[in-house]
Structure formats: structure tokens, C-alpha cells
Amino acid sequence: MFREMRRKDRKLSTDKAKEILTNSEYGVLATIDDDDYPYAVPLHYVYHDNSIYMHCASKGQKLDGIRKNPKVSFCVVGPTEVLPKEFSAQYESVIAFGKAVELQGEEKQAALVLILEKYAKEYMSEGKREITKAGNAVAVIKISIEHMSGKGRE
């Protein structure tokens, strides 16, 4: 179903891929738009328990694409360094494939707290007030990862 990585010598371990997902600040979500074009958008996210969570407005192109086709990909790029003399680069990246759903209720609230803990841990009480204030104006997307691969060159 998913292609094998061509450059197996660059394949990262599952643990390393999870570390990159955990530690990176943003990734790029790819969906299919109304005209069957790819739509890729950078987002802040949190990786937790083999799932990726992100928040967005409750209406828009991301959610429309997910409703049309819940199969998505999510790409994260870790630290990079161009190596001009070698015509190459040091890099690490992860691409995850899965099905995306919009969360509701307690699961939505728990995911927002996870995002808050990652990006604003020192402002938890203020952040929880913002979550309550935002209410239904904010949506949370969960990607249940079905396949993931990490690639890198050191």
C-alpha cells in the first residue's frame, strides 16, 4: 500500500522519527481540495500516542478537504545544513500518512491542552481560558497515523 523508501541507507528508525515529530515546531498538512489539487499548509501541531493533533478555524479549506477525503499526509523537517562542498545537505525529515477527523467534546479539549502544553506551558491557566473563550470557533484535527517514515543524512 505504501511505497518502500528508495534510499534505504537514509532510513531513520521509528524511534528517531517519533523524536523528530515530538520535537519539531511545525509541519505541513496535505489534503486534496475541491478541484482534486493537492493543498499543503504549514501548521503547529503536537504528536501524542501515534497521532498528530492540530487546531484551526472551524471553517476553511483544510476541513473541507478532510471532509471530502480524510486521507492526508503530514511532513516535518528537522534541522538542516547545506553542505556546498559536497553538493548535499544534512537533514532529517518525517512523513506520516493517515486518516484525519475533526474532534469533538472531551477529546477536542484534551488535544487543545496538549497543544497548549507544547507551545505555551508557562501560560497554562491563561491558555485554558482562551480555549474556553474560543469555543466552537476553533476546530481540532486528529491524524491517526497508519504509516510513517523518517529519512536523514548526517
N, C-alpha and C positions, 0 to 999 in steps of 0.2 A: 504494500500500500504506500509506504513512504520510501523514497529512494535512499539507497545507501550513499554515504559520503564518498566522493571520488578520491579525495586526498586523505586516505586513512591515517597517514603519518601525522596529520594535523588534528586528528580527532581528540577531543578532550574527554576526560572521564565524566560520568554522570555527576559525581560529587563536585567536580570543578565547575561544570555547567550550572549546577544549583547554586554554587557560591557566587558565580557571576550574576545570576538572576537575583540573588539576595542582596548583593552589594551595589548594583548599578542603580542610577537615579532615574533613568527614563528608558523607554523602549518605544518601538514603532509597531502599532497595531495595523494589520492589513485586513481589509474586508473587501467585499465586492459591492459596487454601487448600483444604482437603479439601471444603468445602461451597460452593466456587466464589465465595467472598467475596475481595475484594482484601485482601492482607496487606502492610502497609508498615512497614518497620522501619529506624530510623537506624543507620548503621554507619560506622566508619572504613574507609578504602579507599585504594588507590593507583591512579592512572591511568598506564598504560605501554603504548606501542606499540598504540594503538587498542583497548585492553582495560582493563577495570576489575577489580581484584582485591580481595577482602576475606576475612577469616578469621572463623570462627565455631566453635561446638561441633560435634562430628562427628554429633550427632543434634539434631533440632529442627524447628520449623515452617518455617524458611527452606528447609532442604534437602528437606523433604518436598514443599513447593510446587514447587521446582525439578525434582524428580524427576517430579512429576505433569505439569508443563508448564514446559519450560525457557525459554519466552518471558517476559522480565522487562523492567521499566523501572527506571531509576536516576536520581534527581533530586538536583541540587546547587544550593544557593542561596549566592551570594557575598554581599558586603557590601550592606546595605540601609540606607536612611534614609527615614523617613516625612517627607513634606512637607505638613504640615497646611494651610497657607495655599493650597496648590494642590490639595488633596484627592487627593493622589497619593503616589508614592514613587519614590525612586531605587533601582534594584535590578539584579541580574544573576543569571541562572539558566541551568542546562543540564539538559536531559532527554535521556537516552540509552536506546535500545531495543536489545535484543539477546538472544542465547541464552546461558544460564548453564549451566556444567558444574562439577562438582566435580573438582579437580585431584588428581593422584597423583604420587608419585615425585619426580624431579628438578624437574619444572615446579612442583610444590607448594612444594618447598624454595626455589626461586628466587623465587617470589611472596612467600613469607614474608620473605625477605631484602629485597625491595623495600619491603614494608610497614615493616619494621624501619628501613630507611634513611630513610623519610619521617618516622616518628614518634619514633625513638629513636637517631638517627645517632651520638650521642656514647656510646652504650652497645652498640655492635655485638657485642663479644665476649660480654657478658652475655646479650644478646638471642639470639645463636646457641645459647648453652647452653639458654636457655628453649625455643627451637624444638625442640631435640633432646629435652629433657625432656618436652615436650608430646606428641610422637609422634603417634599416631593419635587422640588426644583432640581435636585441632584439625583442622578442615577448611578448605580454601581454595576459594573460588568464583571462577571467571573468567567475566566477561561479555564476549563478543566483540561489539563494537558494530556494529550493522547500520545504525542511523540515529541521528543526534544533532542537536539544535538548541539554540541559545543565544538568549536573549531578555534585553533590558535597557532601561533608561531612565536616562539621565544628567542 
